[in-house]
Amino acid sequence: MSEAAKPGLLERVRTGYAGLAGGRLVVPAFLAFWIAVVIVPLLVLVAFSFFESKTFVTIYKPSLTTWSSLLESGRWEVAVRTLRLALTVTVIELLIGFPFALWLAKSCTSKTTKAIVLALLTIPFFLDMSSRTIIWRAILGQNGLINTVLLSAGAIDEPLEWMLYTEWSVSFGMVVTYFPMMVLPIYMSLTFIDDTLIQASNDLGASEAQTLRHVIIPLSLPGVMAGIVFTLGPALAAWIEPGMLGGGFVNLLSNSVESAYTALKYPVVAALSAFVIFLLAVLLVLLILLSRRFVDFGSIFRGMKS
Amino acid sequence: MALTSEQRSGWTAASASQRSLPYRWSYWGGWRVLAKWGGLILLALIYFPLFWLALMSISERPLSGIPFPISFRNYLALVEDTQWTGPFLASLAIAAVVGLLSMVLATLVGRAIPKSRHPGTIVLLAVLPLFVPGMSMGAALFIFLRTFLGLKLGFWSIFLGHLIWAMPFSLLMVLVLATRFDHRLLEAAEDLGASRWQMFWDIEFPILRPAIIGAGLFGFLLSFNEVLRSIFLRGTDTTMPVWNWTMAASQQSQVPIIFSLATVVLLVTLPLLAGFFWLLFARMDRS
């Protein structure tokens, strides 16, 4: 019996592999799994934001109470502050990141430099956020490196207080942390631009600024938008930076989520988290609509296919 | 006039092909220097804290401005303290499983996607978690698993959260090579009588290998350092990044231990990544 089962099993593994290799089974199975663990939780999250909680118990009756409570004085202020901070960080990243990506993609002639910079940009994704962020306390703090150096050099008479536990330090920490997320997508989209297009633009007498505006920026827009989303998303939901560098003085949406989470107010957690996703989606749609005026997206995808 | 423009373009084409290919563009002007240094300064700001972290981990007073006097007290405390070993081993185990699974899944799915009917839609769906901030995804999974399904959270839910986070990266890595894969190679192998397994193992796998290894490595490291999703999904269990986070957020007294622990992890991680990138770029240079 077992001897008969063995080749049967082997046969089954073989046909199973054949099915897998043919890709008939893999993609639908993966999609089903993915929808169950990604799409459904996100939908449940949105659904939960329409419930409310009373005395630590979630009441499963649709209402807008949780959403309207977001408009209450304190939380609304927090939401506006978070949005302002996140947008500031994103704009700074874009201003530094786009030129840098352009330099890296089109002006950097040394292959080694390019490889090293790309590696340096990728490595931070794999480093522990808490320790990377908390060390800024030892650099920016009242007794930190910068103050110690400045004091002993006689440049200042008393330690600079504004460098830590302020909005400035929180946005500074974010700018440093999220830089690779802005540069890498833009760099990718810039490498897809054929050098001959830029050459053609130059040959046709376009100035550098005109080439940048009419050739490079429109063609790199998908990368720019990806960069904006990858920076803005984490910035809106920044958890580590306000905690470590804000020292409780800079309240962002993540702090509200944390306190709602510890207070078991899950509908509030859901509404705040959904709010972040919602903001991101709105900004993305706005960006797409805005950029439509400059570039025909269909043509980009047509170009990619060929 | 038409003739001159033709001559002109002909001249450009000739000169472009004559010049060695990665040539400089002059549209950038003086801004190029500014662009370069702006980015490089930010890169320095990313890496200086790591250096400072390592330096302060051997300092007598880790939270002061100067690293001196030097002492290895924090490392001794790290060896004596056993609190961190549990979370550390848990992180290691979860990361290993996430790395392995995302490697296998990314390979299976990544090979199948180019052959499917709507590759664009599938890829978009698969990389969706990249666009959802960690906090929102963690909260969504927490509410779905804990409150909606009433499950008891623990290492398994941390693992699931990490898999969802790592999978898109792994998949994209495999897809980069899989979309360029020349399927005529497989047809040739089939004509020559290779079995399906031989076709995969002898032809597809060696070509996809850098991406597959990269997918595993990325999965491992992304999981090993993930904190936002773990905070929501941990139940009563703890991973190392969460432990680091709680220690850093709560008491100052534990901070020095985190410094030395993070330094040890950095000393292991950085050479590993440097080696991977060196191999990757060396390979890209050859091809």
Interface residues (C-beta under 8 A of the other chain):
Chain A: R14 Y17 A18 L20 A21 G23 V26 V27 F30 L31 W34 I35 V37 V38 I39 V40 P41 L42 V44 L45 F48 T58 I96 G97 P99 F100 A101 L102 W103 L104 K106 S107 C108 T109 K111 A115 V117 L118 A119 L120 L121 T122 I123 P124 F125 F126 L127 D128 M129 S130 S131 R132 I134 I135 W136 R137 A138 I139 G141 N143 G144 L145 I146 N147 T148 V149 V175 V176 T177 F179 P180 V183 D195 T196 I198 Q199 N202 D203 S207 E208 A209 T211 L212 V229 F230 G233 P234 L236 A237 W239 I240 G243 M244 S254 V257 Y261 Y266 V269 A270 L272 S273 A274 V276 I277 L280 F301
Chain B: R8 S9 T12 A16 L21 P22 Y23 R24 W25 S26 Y27 W28 G29 W31 R32 L34 A35 K36 G38 G39 L40 L42 L43 L45 I46 Y47 P49 L50 W52 L53 M56 P62 L63 S64 G65 I66 L105 L108 V109 R111 A112 I113 K115 S116 G120 I122 L125 A126 L128 P129 L130 F131 V132 P133 G134 M135 S136 M137 A139 A140 L141 F142 I143 F144 L145 T147 F148 L160 I164 R196 W197 M199 F200 F218 L221 L222 F224 N225 V227 L228 I231 F232 M240 P241 N244 W245 A248 A249 V255 I258 F259 L261 A262 V265 L266 T269 L270 L273 A274 F277 F281 D285
